[in-house]
Amino acid sequence: MGFKSAAAVYCVVLLWALNINGDGGVEVATAVTCNPMQLSPCAQAIMSSENPSKLCCQRVKEQRPCLCGYMRNPNLQKFVKSAGAQKVASYCRTPFPKC
């Protein structure tokens, strides 16, 4: 494989690995391990009028692909669908997916 062919393959892989998000930013695509405990830094903000922490917002963004599954889980949906969770998602600029 010549240099031009290798460069083309590299560009295709790079474009596949990068995901342009809805607000023009670039996110690196990574595998997500769905674990609702990853959202524990958000508990205080969900249950009070407190603003979420940076760590909470980071975790919400990381766990976003898992939210539909959490919403289908009877044990989790009351928290995930709550007004507090919606407030946190809005504050973190991470809209809930349409499930």
N, CA, C and O atoms as CSV, one atom per row, in Angstrom:
chain,resi,resn,atom,element,x,y,z
A,1,MET,N,N,0.855,-1.164,0.000
A,1,MET,CA,C,0.000,0.000,0.000
A,1,MET,C,C,0.901,1.227,0.000
A,1,MET,O,O,1.792,1.349,0.841
A,2,GLY,N,N,0.669,2.137,-0.946
A,2,GLY,CA,C,1.463,3.346,-1.044
A,2,GLY,C,C,1.057,4.373,-0.009
A,2,GLY,O,O,0.078,4.197,0.717
A,3,PHE,N,N,1.825,5.449,0.047
A,3,PHE,CA,C,1.573,6.508,1.017
A,3,PHE,C,C,0.190,7.119,0.825
A,3,PHE,O,O,-0.519,7.360,1.803
A,4,LYS,N,N,-0.210,7.378,-0.438
A,4,LYS,CA,C,-1.517,7.992,-0.696
A,4,LYS,C,C,-2.649,7.064,-0.273
A,4,LYS,O,O,-3.651,7.523,0.275
A,5,SER,N,N,-2.502,5.773,-0.520
A,5,SER,CA,C,-3.527,4.807,-0.120
A,5,SER,C,C,-3.622,4.727,1.395
A,5,SER,O,O,-4.721,4.688,1.947
A,6,ALA,N,N,-2.488,4.702,2.065
A,6,ALA,CA,C,-2.474,4.641,3.519
A,6,ALA,C,C,-3.090,5.903,4.107
A,6,ALA,O,O,-3.825,5.835,5.092
A,7,ALA,N,N,-2.795,7.052,3.507
A,7,ALA,CA,C,-3.356,8.316,3.990
A,7,ALA,C,C,-4.877,8.333,3.801
A,7,ALA,O,O,-5.603,8.827,4.663
A,8,ALA,N,N,-5.355,7.797,2.679
A,8,ALA,CA,C,-6.796,7.747,2.432
A,8,ALA,C,C,-7.483,6.852,3.456
A,8,ALA,O,O,-8.534,7.209,3.988
A,9,VAL,N,N,-6.894,5.695,3.734
A,9,VAL,CA,C,-7.463,4.779,4.730
A,9,VAL,C,C,-7.475,5.457,6.097
A,9,VAL,O,O,-8.455,5.348,6.833
A,10,TYR,N,N,-6.406,6.148,6.438
A,10,TYR,CA,C,-6.326,6.843,7.712
A,10,TYR,C,C,-7.436,7.894,7.815
A,10,TYR,O,O,-8.079,8.008,8.858
A,11,CYS,N,N,-7.664,8.651,6.759
A,11,CYS,CA,C,-8.708,9.680,6.762
A,11,CYS,C,C,-10.088,9.068,6.946
A,11,CYS,O,O,-10.911,9.609,7.685
A,12,VAL,N,N,-10.351,7.947,6.285
A,12,VAL,CA,C,-11.650,7.282,6.417
A,12,VAL,C,C,-11.841,6.805,7.855
A,12,VAL,O,O,-12.917,6.981,8.428
A,13,VAL,N,N,-10.811,6.207,8.440
A,13,VAL,CA,C,-10.903,5.736,9.818
A,13,VAL,C,C,-11.097,6.916,10.766
A,13,VAL,O,O,-11.898,6.835,11.697
A,14,LEU,N,N,-10.378,8.003,10.542
A,14,LEU,CA,C,-10.510,9.180,11.377
A,14,LEU,C,C,-11.921,9.751,11.287
A,14,LEU,O,O,-12.505,10.104,12.312
A,15,LEU,N,N,-12.475,9.848,10.090
A,15,LEU,CA,C,-13.838,10.350,9.932
A,15,LEU,C,C,-14.853,9.431,10.587
A,15,LEU,O,O,-15.858,9.898,11.123
A,16,TRP,N,N,-14.603,8.140,10.551
A,16,TRP,CA,C,-15.492,7.182,11.206
A,16,TRP,C,C,-15.423,7.351,12.719
A,16,TRP,O,O,-16.444,7.255,13.399
A,17,ALA,N,N,-14.231,7.600,13.250
A,17,ALA,CA,C,-14.048,7.711,14.695
A,17,ALA,C,C,-14.571,9.024,15.248
A,17,ALA,O,O,-14.910,9.103,16.429
A,18,LEU,N,N,-14.644,10.049,14.424
A,18,LEU,CA,C,-15.151,11.341,14.875
A,18,LEU,C,C,-16.625,11.445,14.551
A,18,LEU,O,O,-17.077,11.009,13.492
A,19,ASN,N,N,-17.355,12.018,15.461
A,19,ASN,CA,C,-18.791,12.177,15.280
A,19,ASN,C,C,-19.106,13.652,15.444
A,19,ASN,O,O,-18.873,14.210,16.516
A,20,ILE,N,N,-19.629,14.298,14.410
A,20,ILE,CA,C,-20.009,15.703,14.512
A,20,ILE,C,C,-21.317,15.763,15.290
A,20,ILE,O,O,-22.306,15.149,14.889
A,21,ASN,N,N,-21.328,16.503,16.408
A,21,ASN,CA,C,-22.556,16.577,17.192
A,21,ASN,C,C,-23.452,17.688,16.676
A,21,ASN,O,O,-23.053,18.451,15.796
A,22,GLY,N,N,-24.658,17.784,17.216
A,22,GLY,CA,C,-25.668,18.697,16.716
A,22,GLY,C,C,-25.327,20.166,16.808
A,22,GLY,O,O,-25.876,20.966,16.050
A,23,ASP,N,N,-24.434,20.553,17.716
A,23,ASP,CA,C,-24.131,21.981,17.837
A,23,ASP,C,C,-22.804,22.343,17.193
A,23,ASP,O,O,-22.194,23.348,17.557
A,24,GLY,N,N,-22.348,21.530,16.235
A,24,GLY,CA,C,-21.159,21.862,15.462
A,24,GLY,C,C,-19.859,21.396,16.084
A,24,GLY,O,O,-18.801,21.531,15.468
A,25,GLY,N,N,-19.912,20.856,17.282
A,25,GLY,CA,C,-18.704,20.368,17.934
A,25,GLY,C,C,-18.338,18.993,17.423
A,25,GLY,O,O,-19.093,18.369,16.678
A,26,VAL,N,N,-17.196,18.538,17.822
A,26,VAL,CA,C,-16.729,17.215,17.418
A,26,VAL,C,C,-16.552,16.378,18.664
A,26,VAL,O,O,-15.947,16.822,19.639
A,27,GLU,N,N,-17.075,15.174,18.635
A,27,GLU,CA,C,-16.912,14.240,19.734
A,27,GLU,C,C,-16.237,12.991,19.197
A,27,GLU,O,O,-16.504,12.567,18.072
A,28,VAL,N,N,-15.365,12.404,19.999
A,28,VAL,CA,C,-14.735,11.154,19.607
A,28,VAL,C,C,-15.680,10.027,19.992
A,28,VAL,O,O,-16.141,9.961,21.131
A,29,ALA,N,N,-15.965,9.156,19.060
A,29,ALA,CA,C,-16.853,8.032,19.312
A,29,ALA,C,C,-16.128,7.011,20.182
A,29,ALA,O,O,-15.020,6.583,19.862
A,30,THR,N,N,-16.765,6.628,21.284
A,30,THR,CA,C,-16.178,5.628,22.162
A,30,THR,C,C,-17.273,4.674,22.595
A,30,THR,O,O,-18.459,5.000,22.541
A,31,ALA,N,N,-16.863,3.502,23.021
A,31,ALA,CA,C,-17.821,2.534,23.531
A,31,ALA,C,C,-18.262,2.984,24.919
A,31,ALA,O,O,-17.448,3.454,25.714
A,32,VAL,N,N,-19.544,2.840,25.204
A,32,VAL,CA,C,-20.093,3.251,26.483
A,32,VAL,C,C,-20.509,2.018,27.254
A,32,VAL,O,O,-21.168,1.133,26.708
A,33,THR,N,N,-20.130,1.954,28.513
A,33,THR,CA,C,-20.610,0.919,29.399
A,33,THR,C,C,-21.785,1.499,30.164
A,33,THR,O,O,-21.622,2.426,30.957
A,34,CYS,N,N,-22.961,0.956,29.927
A,34,CYS,CA,C,-24.157,1.478,30.581
A,34,CYS,C,C,-24.171,1.044,32.039
A,34,CYS,O,O,-24.280,-0.140,32.357
A,35,ASN,N,N,-24.060,2.031,32.910
A,35,ASN,CA,C,-24.074,1.788,34.342
A,35,ASN,C,C,-24.736,2.991,34.997
A,35,ASN,O,O,-24.120,4.053,35.085
A,36,PRO,N,N,-25.968,2.851,35.457
A,36,PRO,CA,C,-26.660,3.999,36.032
A,36,PRO,C,C,-25.945,4.598,37.235
A,36,PRO,O,O,-26.176,5.761,37.565
A,37,MET,N,N,-25.088,3.837,37.893
A,37,MET,CA,C,-24.327,4.372,39.028
A,37,MET,C,C,-23.349,5.456,38.588
A,37,MET,O,O,-22.887,6.252,39.406
A,38,GLN,N,N,-23.033,5.484,37.285
A,38,GLN,CA,C,-22.168,6.539,36.764
A,38,GLN,C,C,-22.828,7.908,36.886
A,38,GLN,O,O,-22.151,8.935,36.832
A,39,LEU,N,N,-24.148,7.921,37.051
A,39,LEU,CA,C,-24.880,9.172,37.177
A,39,LEU,C,C,-25.025,9.631,38.627
A,39,LEU,O,O,-25.694,10.630,38.889
A,40,SER,N,N,-24.414,8.921,39.565
A,40,SER,CA,C,-24.548,9.280,40.986
A,40,SER,C,C,-24.067,10.696,41.306
A,40,SER,O,O,-24.608,11.301,42.231
A,41,PRO,N,N,-23.074,11.265,40.590
A,41,PRO,CA,C,-22.714,12.659,40.880
A,41,PRO,C,C,-23.850,13.651,40.595
A,41,PRO,O,O,-23.758,14.819,40.974
A,42,CYS,N,N,-24.907,13.197,39.938
A,42,CYS,CA,C,-26.037,14.065,39.595
A,42,CYS,C,C,-27.168,13.987,40.614
A,42,CYS,O,O,-28.115,14.770,40.540
A,43,ALA,N,N,-27.089,13.067,41.552
A,43,ALA,CA,C,-28.207,12.824,42.469
A,43,ALA,C,C,-28.630,14.085,43.205
A,43,ALA,O,O,-29.823,14.383,43.268
A,44,GLN,N,N,-27.696,14.825,43.758
A,44,GLN,CA,C,-28.028,16.029,44.519
A,44,GLN,C,C,-28.733,17.058,43.633
A,44,GLN,O,O,-29.718,17.669,44.048
A,45,ALA,N,N,-28.230,17.245,42.422
A,45,ALA,CA,C,-28.836,18.217,41.513
A,45,ALA,C,C,-30.221,17.771,41.045
A,45,ALA,O,O,-31.099,18.607,40.831
A,46,ILE,N,N,-30.422,16.468,40.887
A,46,ILE,CA,C,-31.722,15.949,40.453
A,46,ILE,C,C,-32.767,16.154,41.543
A,46,ILE,O,O,-33.920,16.468,41.250
A,47,MET,N,N,-32.366,15.978,42.800
A,47,MET,CA,C,-33.328,16.024,43.904
A,47,MET,C,C,-33.430,17.385,44.585
A,47,MET,O,O,-34.174,17.526,45.555
A,48,SER,N,N,-32.703,18.387,44.102
A,48,SER,CA,C,-32.760,19.711,44.723
A,48,SER,C,C,-32.718,20.786,43.633
A,48,SER,O,O,-32.761,20.483,42.441
A,49,SER,N,N,-32.636,22.016,44.058
A,49,SER,CA,C,-32.531,23.110,43.092
A,49,SER,C,C,-31.073,23.437,42.772
A,49,SER,O,O,-30.787,24.399,42.060
A,50,GLU,N,N,-30.170,22.639,43.296
A,50,GLU,CA,C,-28.734,22.835,43.078
A,50,GLU,C,C,-28.366,22.588,41.617
A,50,GLU,O,O,-28.906,21.682,40.982
A,51,ASN,N,N,-27.452,23.389,41.090
A,51,ASN,CA,C,-26.963,23.159,39.722
A,51,ASN,C,C,-26.051,21.939,39.702
A,51,ASN,O,O,-25.339,21.682,40.673
A,52,PRO,N,N,-26.064,21.185,38.607
A,52,PRO,CA,C,-25.187,20.013,38.509
A,52,PRO,C,C,-23.718,20.419,38.393
A,52,PRO,O,O,-23.386,21.498,37.903
A,53,SER,N,N,-22.864,19.532,38.854
A,53,SER,CA,C,-21.420,19.761,38.778
A,53,SER,C,C,-20.905,19.461,37.370
A,53,SER,O,O,-21.620,18.892,36.546
A,54,LYS,N,N,-19.681,19.843,37.112
A,54,LYS,CA,C,-19.049,19.515,35.823
A,54,LYS,C,C,-18.961,18.009,35.660
A,54,LYS,O,O,-19.171,17.489,34.565
A,55,LEU,N,N,-18.650,17.301,36.746
A,55,LEU,CA,C,-18.568,15.838,36.673
A,55,LEU,C,C,-19.926,15.249,36.320
A,55,LEU,O,O,-20.012,14.318,35.519
A,56,CYS,N,N,-20.987,15.788,36.915
A,56,CYS,CA,C,-22.336,15.317,36.590
A,56,CYS,C,C,-22.606,15.486,35.102
A,56,CYS,O,O,-23.048,14.548,34.439
A,57,CYS,N,N,-22.341,16.675,34.575
A,57,CYS,CA,C,-22.590,16.925,33.150
A,57,CYS,C,C,-21.762,15.999,32.262
A,57,CYS,O,O,-22.244,15.513,31.239
A,58,GLN,N,N,-20.533,15.764,32.656
A,58,GLN,CA,C,-19.675,14.843,31.895
A,58,GLN,C,C,-20.291,13.449,31.874
A,58,GLN,O,O,-20.328,12.800,30.828
A,59,ARG,N,N,-20.776,12.987,33.025
A,59,ARG,CA,C,-21.363,11.655,33.110
A,59,ARG,C,C,-22.671,11.570,32.331
A,59,ARG,O,O,-22.947,10.546,31.705
A,60,VAL,N,N,-23.484,12.632,32.360
A,60,VAL,CA,C,-24.732,12.630,31.589
A,60,VAL,C,C,-24.416,12.489,30.110
A,60,VAL,O,O,-25.077,11.731,29.401
A,61,LYS,N,N,-23.411,13.214,29.643
A,61,LYS,CA,C,-23.025,13.134,28.227
A,61,LYS,C,C,-22.505,11.744,27.886
A,61,LYS,O,O,-22.819,11.204,26.826
A,62,GLU,N,N,-21.709,11.164,28.783
A,62,GLU,CA,C,-21.171,9.820,28.540
A,62,GLU,C,C,-22.281,8.771,28.523
A,62,GLU,O,O,-22.249,7.851,27.706
A,63,GLN,N,N,-23.252,8.901,29.409
A,63,GLN,CA,C,-24.307,7.898,29.562
A,63,GLN,C,C,-25.514,8.147,28.659
A,63,GLN,O,O,-26.464,7.365,28.680
A,64,ARG,N,N,-25.496,9.220,27.869
A,64,ARG,CA,C,-26.642,9.550,27.016
A,64,ARG,C,C,-27.101,8.379,26.145
A,64,ARG,O,O,-28.307,8.168,26.015
A,65,PRO,N,N,-26.180,7.603,25.539
A,65,PRO,CA,C,-26.655,6.471,24.721
A,65,PRO,C,C,-27.410,5.415,25.533
A,65,PRO,O,O,-28.096,4.571,24.958
A,66,CYS,N,N,-27.291,5.455,26.836
A,66,CYS,CA,C,-27.925,4.458,27.701
A,66,CYS,C,C,-29.282,4.909,28.235
A,66,CYS,O,O,-30.019,4.103,28.802
A,67,LEU,N,N,-29.618,6.180,28.062
A,67,LEU,CA,C,-30.801,6.739,28.709
A,67,LEU,C,C,-32.098,6.054,28.302
A,67,LEU,O,O,-32.988,5.896,29.137
A,68,CYS,N,N,-32.232,5.644,27.046
A,68,CYS,CA,C,-33.463,4.946,26.628
A,68,CYS,C,C,-33.628,3.645,27.414
A,68,CYS,O,O,-34.731,3.308,27.843
A,69,GLY,N,N,-32.549,2.936,27.595
A,69,GLY,CA,C,-32.601,1.702,28.389
A,69,GLY,C,C,-32.970,1.981,29.831
A,69,GLY,O,O,-33.748,1.238,30.430
A,70,TYR,N,N,-32.420,3.043,30.392
A,70,TYR,CA,C,-32.753,3.420,31.761
A,70,TYR,C,C,-34.227,3.801,31.866
A,70,TYR,O,O,-34.886,3.475,32.854
A,71,MET,N,N,-34.747,4.492,30.848
A,71,MET,CA,C,-36.151,4.917,30.878
A,71,MET,C,C,-37.104,3.732,30.774
A,71,MET,O,O,-38.241,3.811,31.241
A,72,ARG,N,N,-36.658,2.639,30.169
A,72,ARG,CA,C,-37.490,1.437,30.054
A,72,ARG,C,C,-37.428,0.575,31.307
A,72,ARG,O,O,-38.253,-0.322,31.484
A,73,ASN,N,N,-36.452,0.838,32.182
A,73,ASN,CA,C,-36.286,0.058,33.403
A,73,ASN,C,C,-37.215,0.622,34.477
A,73,ASN,O,O,-37.060,1.775,34.877
A,74,PRO,N,N,-38.189,-0.182,34.954
A,74,PRO,CA,C,-39.151,0.322,35.938
A,74,PRO,C,C,-38.492,0.859,37.213
A,74,PRO,O,O,-39.037,1.760,37.850
A,75,ASN,N,N,-37.354,0.331,37.587
A,75,ASN,CA,C,-36.673,0.795,38.798
A,75,ASN,C,C,-35.961,2.126,38.597
A,75,ASN,O,O,-35.699,2.834,39.570
A,76,LEU,N,N,-35.645,2.478,37.361
A,76,LEU,CA,C,-34.887,3.693,37.091
A,76,LEU,C,C,-35.715,4.809,36.480
A,76,LEU,O,O,-35.381,5.985,36.626
A,77,GLN,N,N,-36.805,4.443,35.787
A,77,GLN,CA,C,-37.525,5.444,35.007
A,77,GLN,C,C,-38.066,6.598,35.836
A,77,GLN,O,O,-38.135,7.722,35.339
A,78,LYS,N,N,-38.451,6.356,37.080
A,78,LYS,CA,C,-38.992,7.457,37.889
A,78,LYS,C,C,-37.931,8.524,38.159
A,78,LYS,O,O,-38.265,9.691,38.362
A,79,PHE,N,N,-36.663,8.131,38.162
A,79,PHE,CA,C,-35.586,9.102,38.352
A,79,PHE,C,C,-35.201,9.763,37.029
A,79,PHE,O,O,-35.035,10.980,36.953
A,80,VAL,N,N,-35.064,8.943,35.994
A,80,VAL,CA,C,-34.610,9.438,34.700
A,80,VAL,C,C,-35.653,10.342,34.053
A,80,VAL,O,O,-35.301,11.299,33.364
A,81,LYS,N,N,-36.926,10.048,34.267
A,81,LYS,CA,C,-37.995,10.849,33.666
A,81,LYS,C,C,-38.438,12.011,34.555
A,81,LYS,O,O,-39.359,12.742,34.192
A,82,SER,N,N,-37.808,12.191,35.698
A,82,SER,CA,C,-38.237,13.225,36.640
A,82,SER,C,C,-37.919,14.628,36.126
A,82,SER,O,O,-37.075,14.816,35.250
A,83,ALA,N,N,-38.615,15.595,36.691
A,83,ALA,CA,C,-38.365,17.000,36.338
A,83,ALA,C,C,-36.933,17.388,36.688
A,83,ALA,O,O,-36.310,18.170,35.971
A,84,GLY,N,N,-36.407,16.846,37.786
A,84,GLY,CA,C,-35.024,17.138,38.179
A,84,GLY,C,C,-34.021,16.623,37.159
A,84,GLY,O,O,-33.034,17.297,36.866
A,85,ALA,N,N,-34.263,15.441,36.616
A,85,ALA,CA,C,-33.368,14.892,35.596
A,85,ALA,C,C,-33.445,15.717,34.320
A,85,ALA,O,O,-32.432,15.946,33.659
A,86,GLN,N,N,-34.642,16.160,33.978
A,86,GLN,CA,C,-34.806,17.018,32.801
A,86,GLN,C,C,-34.061,18.341,32.993
A,86,GLN,O,O,-33.447,18.858,32.060
A,87,LYS,N,N,-34.123,18.882,34.216
A,87,LYS,CA,C,-33.416,20.127,34.543
A,87,LYS,C,C,-31.906,19.940,34.387
A,87,LYS,O,O,-31.222,20.791,33.819
A,88,VAL,N,N,-31.398,18.819,34.896
A,88,VAL,CA,C,-29.963,18.534,34.804
A,88,VAL,C,C,-29.554,18.399,33.341
A,88,VAL,O,O,-28.546,18.971,32.926
A,89,ALA,N,N,-30.315,17.657,32.567
A,89,ALA,CA,C,-29.994,17.467,31.151
A,89,ALA,C,C,-29.983,18.808,30.415
A,89,ALA,O,O,-29.110,19.066,29.586
A,90,SER,N,N,-30.948,19.645,30.724
A,90,SER,CA,C,-31.019,20.963,30.088
A,90,SER,C,C,-29.815,21.816,30.488
A,90,SER,O,O,-29.186,22.443,29.636
A,91,TYR,N,N,-29.500,21.839,31.763
A,91,TYR,CA,C,-28.362,22.618,32.256
A,91,TYR,C,C,-27.060,22.142,31.596
A,91,TYR,O,O,-26.193,22.946,31.253
A,92,CYS,N,N,-26.942,20.823,31.428
A,92,CYS,CA,C,-25.728,20.236,30.841
A,92,CYS,C,C,-25.740,20.271,29.323
A,92,CYS,O,O,-24.797,19.808,28.681
A,93,ARG,N,N,-26.810,20.821,28.743
A,93,ARG,CA,C,-26.951,20.909,27.286
A,93,ARG,C,C,-26.827,19.535,26.625
A,93,ARG,O,O,-26.160,19.369,25.604
A,94,THR,N,N,-27.483,18.575,27.235
A,94,THR,CA,C,-27.495,17.211,26.732
A,94,THR,C,C,-28.949,16.752,26.637
A,94,THR,O,O,-29.479,16.172,27.585
A,95,PRO,N,N,-29.592,17.008,25.502
A,95,PRO,CA,C,-31.007,16.642,25.393
A,95,PRO,C,C,-31.206,15.131,25.502
A,95,PRO,O,O,-30.373,14.336,25.069
A,96,PHE,N,N,-32.327,14.774,26.089
A,96,PHE,CA,C,-32.672,13.368,26.179
A,96,PHE,C,C,-32.927,12.830,24.769
A,96,PHE,O,O,-33.474,13.543,23.927
A,97,PRO,N,N,-32.543,11.596,24.509
A,97,PRO,CA,C,-32.817,11.023,23.186
A,97,PRO,C,C,-34.309,10.742,23.048
A,97,PRO,O,O,-35.020,10.563,24.037
A,98,LYS,N,N,-34.753,10.708,21.833
A,98,LYS,CA,C,-36.150,10.324,21.573
A,98,LYS,C,C,-36.173,8.803,21.475
A,98,LYS,O,O,-35.617,8.214,20.547
A,99,CYS,N,N,-36.825,8.185,22.448
A,99,CYS,CA,C,-36.817,6.718,22.534
A,99,CYS,C,C,-38.059,6.122,21.913
A,99,CYS,O,O,-38.216,4.901,21.898
